[in-house]
Amino acid sequence: MSKRTYQPSKIRRKRTLGFLVRSRTKNGQAVIRRRRQKGRKRLAL
């Protein structure tokens, strides 16, 4: 049997996709802005 593709890790997820990480870069801020405009309840993790 082969392993499944997704082996979740909360720490890694936060460090790569978290709000603070997003806010740091210009593109990340654009992501947050777009999600705000769309009316997302969750902007980032």
CHARMM internal coordinates of N, CA and C (Angstrom, degrees):
IC EDIT
DIST 1 N 1 CA 1.4594
DIST 1 CA 1 C 1.5289
ANGL 1 N 1 CA 1 C 110.84
DIST 1 C 2 N 1.3254
ANGL 1 CA 1 C 2 N 115.76
DIHE 1 N 1 CA 1 C 2 N 132.59
DIST 2 N 2 CA 1.4645
ANGL 1 C 2 N 2 CA 118.55
DIHE 1 CA 1 C 2 N 2 CA 177.19
DIST 2 CA 2 C 1.5180
ANGL 2 N 2 CA 2 C 109.70
DIHE 1 C 2 N 2 CA 2 C -90.19
DIST 2 C 3 N 1.3094
ANGL 2 CA 2 C 3 N 114.27
DIHE 2 N 2 CA 2 C 3 N 155.30
DIST 3 N 3 CA 1.4635
ANGL 2 C 3 N 3 CA 120.17
DIHE 2 CA 2 C 3 N 3 CA 179.71
DIST 3 CA 3 C 1.5235
ANGL 3 N 3 CA 3 C 110.85
DIHE 2 C 3 N 3 CA 3 C -69.22
DIST 3 C 4 N 1.3025
ANGL 3 CA 3 C 4 N 115.79
DIHE 3 N 3 CA 3 C 4 N 153.97
DIST 4 N 4 CA 1.4617
ANGL 3 C 4 N 4 CA 120.15
DIHE 3 CA 3 C 4 N 4 CA 174.17
DIST 4 CA 4 C 1.5294
ANGL 4 N 4 CA 4 C 108.78
DIHE 3 C 4 N 4 CA 4 C -74.82
DIST 4 C 5 N 1.3204
ANGL 4 CA 4 C 5 N 116.39
DIHE 4 N 4 CA 4 C 5 N 155.40
DIST 5 N 5 CA 1.4574
ANGL 4 C 5 N 5 CA 121.52
DIHE 4 CA 4 C 5 N 5 CA -174.63
DIST 5 CA 5 C 1.5222
ANGL 5 N 5 CA 5 C 112.74
DIHE 4 C 5 N 5 CA 5 C -67.98
DIST 5 C 6 N 1.3252
ANGL 5 CA 5 C 6 N 116.74
DIHE 5 N 5 CA 5 C 6 N -43.29
DIST 6 N 6 CA 1.4584
ANGL 5 C 6 N 6 CA 120.67
DIHE 5 CA 5 C 6 N 6 CA -172.22
DIST 6 CA 6 C 1.5165
ANGL 6 N 6 CA 6 C 111.36
DIHE 5 C 6 N 6 CA 6 C -94.29
DIST 6 C 7 N 1.3269
ANGL 6 CA 6 C 7 N 115.88
DIHE 6 N 6 CA 6 C 7 N 110.89
DIST 7 N 7 CA 1.4603
ANGL 6 C 7 N 7 CA 121.72
DIHE 6 CA 6 C 7 N 7 CA 176.58
DIST 7 CA 7 C 1.5265
ANGL 7 N 7 CA 7 C 107.67
DIHE 6 C 7 N 7 CA 7 C -115.31
DIST 7 C 8 N 1.3297
ANGL 7 CA 7 C 8 N 117.65
DIHE 7 N 7 CA 7 C 8 N 87.56
DIST 8 N 8 CA 1.4587
ANGL 7 C 8 N 8 CA 120.89
DIHE 7 CA 7 C 8 N 8 CA -168.74
DIST 8 CA 8 C 1.5379
ANGL 8 N 8 CA 8 C 114.89
DIHE 7 C 8 N 8 CA 8 C -62.75
DIST 8 C 9 N 1.3245
ANGL 8 CA 8 C 9 N 114.86
DIHE 8 N 8 CA 8 C 9 N 141.79
DIST 9 N 9 CA 1.4488
ANGL 8 C 9 N 9 CA 121.65
DIHE 8 CA 8 C 9 N 9 CA 172.21
DIST 9 CA 9 C 1.5272
ANGL 9 N 9 CA 9 C 106.78
DIHE 8 C 9 N 9 CA 9 C -137.07
DIST 9 C 10 N 1.3253
ANGL 9 CA 9 C 10 N 115.73
DIHE 9 N 9 CA 9 C 10 N 119.61
DIST 10 N 10 CA 1.4707
ANGL 9 C 10 N 10 CA 120.29
DIHE 9 CA 9 C 10 N 10 CA -176.17
DIST 10 CA 10 C 1.5232
ANGL 10 N 10 CA 10 C 112.06
DIHE 9 C 10 N 10 CA 10 C -62.51
DIST 10 C 11 N 1.3401
ANGL 10 CA 10 C 11 N 115.72
DIHE 10 N 10 CA 10 C 11 N -39.59
DIST 11 N 11 CA 1.4663
ANGL 10 C 11 N 11 CA 119.58
DIHE 10 CA 10 C 11 N 11 CA -177.88
DIST 11 CA 11 C 1.5243
ANGL 11 N 11 CA 11 C 110.26
DIHE 10 C 11 N 11 CA 11 C -64.13
DIST 11 C 12 N 1.3298
ANGL 11 CA 11 C 12 N 116.47
DIHE 11 N 11 CA 11 C 12 N -48.75
DIST 12 N 12 CA 1.4580
ANGL 11 C 12 N 12 CA 120.80
DIHE 11 CA 11 C 12 N 12 CA -178.56
DIST 12 CA 12 C 1.5265
ANGL 12 N 12 CA 12 C 110.66
DIHE 11 C 12 N 12 CA 12 C -61.70
DIST 12 C 13 N 1.3342
ANGL 12 CA 12 C 13 N 115.26
DIHE 12 N 12 CA 12 C 13 N -39.21
DIST 13 N 13 CA 1.4603
ANGL 12 C 13 N 13 CA 120.75
DIHE 12 CA 12 C 13 N 13 CA -179.54
DIST 13 CA 13 C 1.5251
ANGL 13 N 13 CA 13 C 110.56
DIHE 12 C 13 N 13 CA 13 C -62.25
DIST 13 C 14 N 1.3285
ANGL 13 CA 13 C 14 N 115.98
DIHE 13 N 13 CA 13 C 14 N -45.85
DIST 14 N 14 CA 1.4628
ANGL 13 C 14 N 14 CA 121.14
DIHE 13 CA 13 C 14 N 14 CA 179.14
DIST 14 CA 14 C 1.5157
ANGL 14 N 14 CA 14 C 111.56
DIHE 13 C 14 N 14 CA 14 C -63.35
DIST 14 C 15 N 1.3340
ANGL 14 CA 14 C 15 N 115.81
DIHE 14 N 14 CA 14 C 15 N -40.73
DIST 15 N 15 CA 1.4570
ANGL 14 C 15 N 15 CA 120.01
DIHE 14 CA 14 C 15 N 15 CA -175.01
DIST 15 CA 15 C 1.5232
ANGL 15 N 15 CA 15 C 112.97
DIHE 14 C 15 N 15 CA 15 C -71.49
DIST 15 C 16 N 1.3278
ANGL 15 CA 15 C 16 N 116.48
DIHE 15 N 15 CA 15 C 16 N -25.45
DIST 16 N 16 CA 1.4647
ANGL 15 C 16 N 16 CA 118.56
DIHE 15 CA 15 C 16 N 16 CA -177.53
DIST 16 CA 16 C 1.5203
ANGL 16 N 16 CA 16 C 112.00
DIHE 15 C 16 N 16 CA 16 C -100.79
DIST 16 C 17 N 1.3493
ANGL 16 CA 16 C 17 N 116.69
DIHE 16 N 16 CA 16 C 17 N -32.27
DIST 17 N 17 CA 1.4609
ANGL 16 C 17 N 17 CA 119.22
DIHE 16 CA 16 C 17 N 17 CA -172.93
DIST 17 CA 17 C 1.5219
ANGL 17 N 17 CA 17 C 113.73
DIHE 16 C 17 N 17 CA 17 C -120.94
DIST 17 C 18 N 1.3378
ANGL 17 CA 17 C 18 N 116.53
DIHE 17 N 17 CA 17 C 18 N 5.54
DIST 18 N 18 CA 1.4529
ANGL 17 C 18 N 18 CA 119.91
DIHE 17 CA 17 C 18 N 18 CA -175.87
DIST 18 CA 18 C 1.5214
ANGL 18 N 18 CA 18 C 114.31
DIHE 17 C 18 N 18 CA 18 C -69.52
DIST 18 C 19 N 1.3240
ANGL 18 CA 18 C 19 N 115.38
DIHE 18 N 18 CA 18 C 19 N 165.73
DIST 19 N 19 CA 1.4641
ANGL 18 C 19 N 19 CA 121.85
DIHE 18 CA 18 C 19 N 19 CA -177.66
DIST 19 CA 19 C 1.5227
ANGL 19 N 19 CA 19 C 111.68
DIHE 18 C 19 N 19 CA 19 C -61.38
DIST 19 C 20 N 1.3280
ANGL 19 CA 19 C 20 N 116.31
DIHE 19 N 19 CA 19 C 20 N -44.50
DIST 20 N 20 CA 1.4616
ANGL 19 C 20 N 20 CA 120.39
DIHE 19 CA 19 C 20 N 20 CA -177.18
DIST 20 CA 20 C 1.5180
ANGL 20 N 20 CA 20 C 111.29
DIHE 19 C 20 N 20 CA 20 C -63.74
DIST 20 C 21 N 1.3258
ANGL 20 CA 20 C 21 N 116.33
DIHE 20 N 20 CA 20 C 21 N -38.65
DIST 21 N 21 CA 1.4643
ANGL 20 C 21 N 21 CA 120.72
DIHE 20 CA 20 C 21 N 21 CA 179.45
DIST 21 CA 21 C 1.5258
ANGL 21 N 21 CA 21 C 109.89
DIHE 20 C 21 N 21 CA 21 C -67.49
DIST 21 C 22 N 1.3282
ANGL 21 CA 21 C 22 N 115.93
DIHE 21 N 21 CA 21 C 22 N -42.26
DIST 22 N 22 CA 1.4630
ANGL 21 C 22 N 22 CA 120.72
DIHE 21 CA 21 C 22 N 22 CA 178.91
DIST 22 CA 22 C 1.5267
ANGL 22 N 22 CA 22 C 111.40
DIHE 21 C 22 N 22 CA 22 C -61.53
DIST 22 C 23 N 1.3353
ANGL 22 CA 22 C 23 N 115.52
DIHE 22 N 22 CA 22 C 23 N -42.72
DIST 23 N 23 CA 1.4729
ANGL 22 C 23 N 23 CA 119.77
DIHE 22 CA 22 C 23 N 23 CA -176.02
DIST 23 CA 23 C 1.5225
ANGL 23 N 23 CA 23 C 112.78
DIHE 22 C 23 N 23 CA 23 C -66.51
DIST 23 C 24 N 1.3308
ANGL 23 CA 23 C 24 N 116.51
DIHE 23 N 23 CA 23 C 24 N -21.30
DIST 24 N 24 CA 1.4613
ANGL 23 C 24 N 24 CA 119.83
DIHE 23 CA 23 C 24 N 24 CA -175.75
DIST 24 CA 24 C 1.5158
ANGL 24 N 24 CA 24 C 113.78
DIHE 23 C 24 N 24 CA 24 C -68.39
DIST 24 C 25 N 1.3371
ANGL 24 CA 24 C 25 N 117.19
DIHE 24 N 24 CA 24 C 25 N -39.65
DIST 25 N 25 CA 1.4574
ANGL 24 C 25 N 25 CA 119.86
DIHE 24 CA 24 C 25 N 25 CA -174.52
DIST 25 CA 25 C 1.5228
ANGL 25 N 25 CA 25 C 111.43
DIHE 24 C 25 N 25 CA 25 C -101.22
DIST 25 C 26 N 1.3100
ANGL 25 CA 25 C 26 N 114.54
DIHE 25 N 25 CA 25 C 26 N 160.09
DIST 26 N 26 CA 1.4540
ANGL 25 C 26 N 26 CA 120.77
DIHE 25 CA 25 C 26 N 26 CA 179.57
DIST 26 CA 26 C 1.5421
ANGL 26 N 26 CA 26 C 110.53
DIHE 25 C 26 N 26 CA 26 C -62.84
DIST 26 C 27 N 1.3396
ANGL 26 CA 26 C 27 N 115.36
DIHE 26 N 26 CA 26 C 27 N -45.31
DIST 27 N 27 CA 1.4597
ANGL 26 C 27 N 27 CA 119.83
DIHE 26 CA 26 C 27 N 27 CA 179.93
DIST 27 CA 27 C 1.5183
ANGL 27 N 27 CA 27 C 112.14
DIHE 26 C 27 N 27 CA 27 C -66.28
DIST 27 C 28 N 1.3330
ANGL 27 CA 27 C 28 N 115.16
DIHE 27 N 27 CA 27 C 28 N -37.01
DIST 28 N 28 CA 1.4524
ANGL 27 C 28 N 28 CA 120.10
DIHE 27 CA 27 C 28 N 28 CA 178.15
DIST 28 CA 28 C 1.5204
ANGL 28 N 28 CA 28 C 111.12
DIHE 27 C 28 N 28 CA 28 C -63.42
DIST 28 C 29 N 1.3269
ANGL 28 CA 28 C 29 N 115.54
DIHE 28 N 28 CA 28 C 29 N -40.13
DIST 29 N 29 CA 1.4645
ANGL 28 C 29 N 29 CA 120.14
DIHE 28 CA 28 C 29 N 29 CA 177.20
DIST 29 CA 29 C 1.5091
ANGL 29 N 29 CA 29 C 110.43
DIHE 28 C 29 N 29 CA 29 C -63.87
DIST 29 C 30 N 1.3441
ANGL 29 CA 29 C 30 N 115.96
DIHE 29 N 29 CA 29 C 30 N -35.30
DIST 30 N 30 CA 1.4661
ANGL 29 C 30 N 30 CA 120.54
DIHE 29 CA 29 C 30 N 30 CA 177.61
DIST 30 CA 30 C 1.5208
ANGL 30 N 30 CA 30 C 110.18
DIHE 29 C 30 N 30 CA 30 C -64.03
DIST 30 C 31 N 1.3321
ANGL 30 CA 30 C 31 N 116.20
DIHE 30 N 30 CA 30 C 31 N -38.81
DIST 31 N 31 CA 1.4668
ANGL 30 C 31 N 31 CA 121.25
DIHE 30 CA 30 C 31 N 31 CA 178.38
DIST 31 CA 31 C 1.5208
ANGL 31 N 31 CA 31 C 109.59
DIHE 30 C 31 N 31 CA 31 C -60.81
DIST 31 C 32 N 1.3416
ANGL 31 CA 31 C 32 N 116.29
DIHE 31 N 31 CA 31 C 32 N -48.29
DIST 32 N 32 CA 1.4599
ANGL 31 C 32 N 32 CA 120.95
DIHE 31 CA 31 C 32 N 32 CA -179.64
DIST 32 CA 32 C 1.5255
ANGL 32 N 32 CA 32 C 110.67
DIHE 31 C 32 N 32 CA 32 C -62.11
DIST 32 C 33 N 1.3366
ANGL 32 CA 32 C 33 N 115.79
DIHE 32 N 32 CA 32 C 33 N -42.34
DIST 33 N 33 CA 1.4632
ANGL 32 C 33 N 33 CA 120.49
DIHE 32 CA 32 C 33 N 33 CA 179.20
DIST 33 CA 33 C 1.5296
ANGL 33 N 33 CA 33 C 111.22
DIHE 32 C 33 N 33 CA 33 C -59.93
DIST 33 C 34 N 1.3338
ANGL 33 CA 33 C 34 N 115.78
DIHE 33 N 33 CA 33 C 34 N -47.32
DIST 34 N 34 CA 1.4742
ANGL 33 C 34 N 34 CA 120.71
DIHE 33 CA 33 C 34 N 34 CA 179.56
DIST 34 CA 34 C 1.5133
ANGL 34 N 34 CA 34 C 111.18
DIHE 33 C 34 N 34 CA 34 C -59.27
DIST 34 C 35 N 1.3230
ANGL 34 CA 34 C 35 N 116.37
DIHE 34 N 34 CA 34 C 35 N -43.00
DIST 35 N 35 CA 1.4559
ANGL 34 C 35 N 35 CA 120.56
DIHE 34 CA 34 C 35 N 35 CA -177.96
DIST 35 CA 35 C 1.5329
ANGL 35 N 35 CA 35 C 111.17
DIHE 34 C 35 N 35 CA 35 C -68.77
DIST 35 C 36 N 1.3450
ANGL 35 CA 35 C 36 N 115.92
DIHE 35 N 35 CA 35 C 36 N -34.52
DIST 36 N 36 CA 1.4699
ANGL 35 C 36 N 36 CA 119.81
DIHE 35 CA 35 C 36 N 36 CA 175.08
DIST 36 CA 36 C 1.5195
ANGL 36 N 36 CA 36 C 110.30
DIHE 35 C 36 N 36 CA 36 C -62.50
DIST 36 C 37 N 1.3514
ANGL 36 CA 36 C 37 N 115.39
DIHE 36 N 36 CA 36 C 37 N -45.92
DIST 37 N 37 CA 1.4633
ANGL 36 C 37 N 37 CA 120.85
DIHE 36 CA 36 C 37 N 37 CA -179.08
DIST 37 CA 37 C 1.5258
ANGL 37 N 37 CA 37 C 111.10
DIHE 36 C 37 N 37 CA 37 C -61.25
DIST 37 C 38 N 1.3135
ANGL 37 CA 37 C 38 N 115.04
DIHE 37 N 37 CA 37 C 38 N -39.16
DIST 38 N 38 CA 1.4570
ANGL 37 C 38 N 38 CA 120.50
DIHE 37 CA 37 C 38 N 38 CA -178.45
DIST 38 CA 38 C 1.5218
ANGL 38 N 38 CA 38 C 110.95
DIHE 37 C 38 N 38 CA 38 C -71.03
DIST 38 C 39 N 1.3417
ANGL 38 CA 38 C 39 N 115.64
DIHE 38 N 38 CA 38 C 39 N -21.44
DIST 39 N 39 CA 1.4579
ANGL 38 C 39 N 39 CA 120.35
DIHE 38 CA 38 C 39 N 39 CA 177.61
DIST 39 CA 39 C 1.5215
ANGL 39 N 39 CA 39 C 113.06
DIHE 38 C 39 N 39 CA 39 C 89.62
DIST 39 C 40 N 1.3232
ANGL 39 CA 39 C 40 N 115.24
DIHE 39 N 39 CA 39 C 40 N 30.51
DIST 40 N 40 CA 1.4618
ANGL 39 C 40 N 40 CA 120.02
DIHE 39 CA 39 C 40 N 40 CA 179.44
DIST 40 CA 40 C 1.5164
ANGL 40 N 40 CA 40 C 110.41
DIHE 39 C 40 N 40 CA 40 C -67.86
DIST 40 C 41 N 1.3337
ANGL 40 CA 40 C 41 N 115.49
DIHE 40 N 40 CA 40 C 41 N 140.85
DIST 41 N 41 CA 1.4500
ANGL 40 C 41 N 41 CA 119.14
DIHE 40 CA 40 C 41 N 41 CA 175.81
DIST 41 CA 41 C 1.5179
ANGL 41 N 41 CA 41 C 109.08
DIHE 40 C 41 N 41 CA 41 C -72.38
DIST 41 C 42 N 1.3362
ANGL 41 CA 41 C 42 N 116.19
DIHE 41 N 41 CA 41 C 42 N -43.86
DIST 42 N 42 CA 1.4756
ANGL 41 C 42 N 42 CA 122.12
DIHE 41 CA 41 C 42 N 42 CA 175.68
DIST 42 CA 42 C 1.5008
ANGL 42 N 42 CA 42 C 109.64
DIHE 41 C 42 N 42 CA 42 C -101.16
DIST 42 C 43 N 1.3317
ANGL 42 CA 42 C 43 N 117.07
DIHE 42 N 42 CA 42 C 43 N 123.13
DIST 43 N 43 CA 1.4578
ANGL 42 C 43 N 43 CA 120.99
DIHE 42 CA 42 C 43 N 43 CA -179.87
DIST 43 CA 43 C 1.5073
ANGL 43 N 43 CA 43 C 110.44
DIHE 42 C 43 N 43 CA 43 C -87.23
DIST 43 C 44 N 1.3219
ANGL 43 CA 43 C 44 N 115.24
DIHE 43 N 43 CA 43 C 44 N -41.01
DIST 44 N 44 CA 1.4585
ANGL 43 C 44 N 44 CA 122.02
DIHE 43 CA 43 C 44 N 44 CA 177.36
DIST 44 CA 44 C 1.5117
ANGL 44 N 44 CA 44 C 105.67
DIHE 43 C 44 N 44 CA 44 C -151.23
DIST 44 C 45 N 1.3232
ANGL 44 CA 44 C 45 N 116.82
DIHE 44 N 44 CA 44 C 45 N -179.47
DIST 45 N 45 CA 1.4610
ANGL 44 C 45 N 45 CA 118.79
DIHE 44 CA 44 C 45 N 45 CA -177.26
DIST 45 CA 45 C 1.5090
ANGL 45 N 45 CA 45 C 112.14
DIHE 44 C 45 N 45 CA 45 C -69.63
END
COOR INIT
IC SEED 1 N 1 CA 1 C
IC BUILD
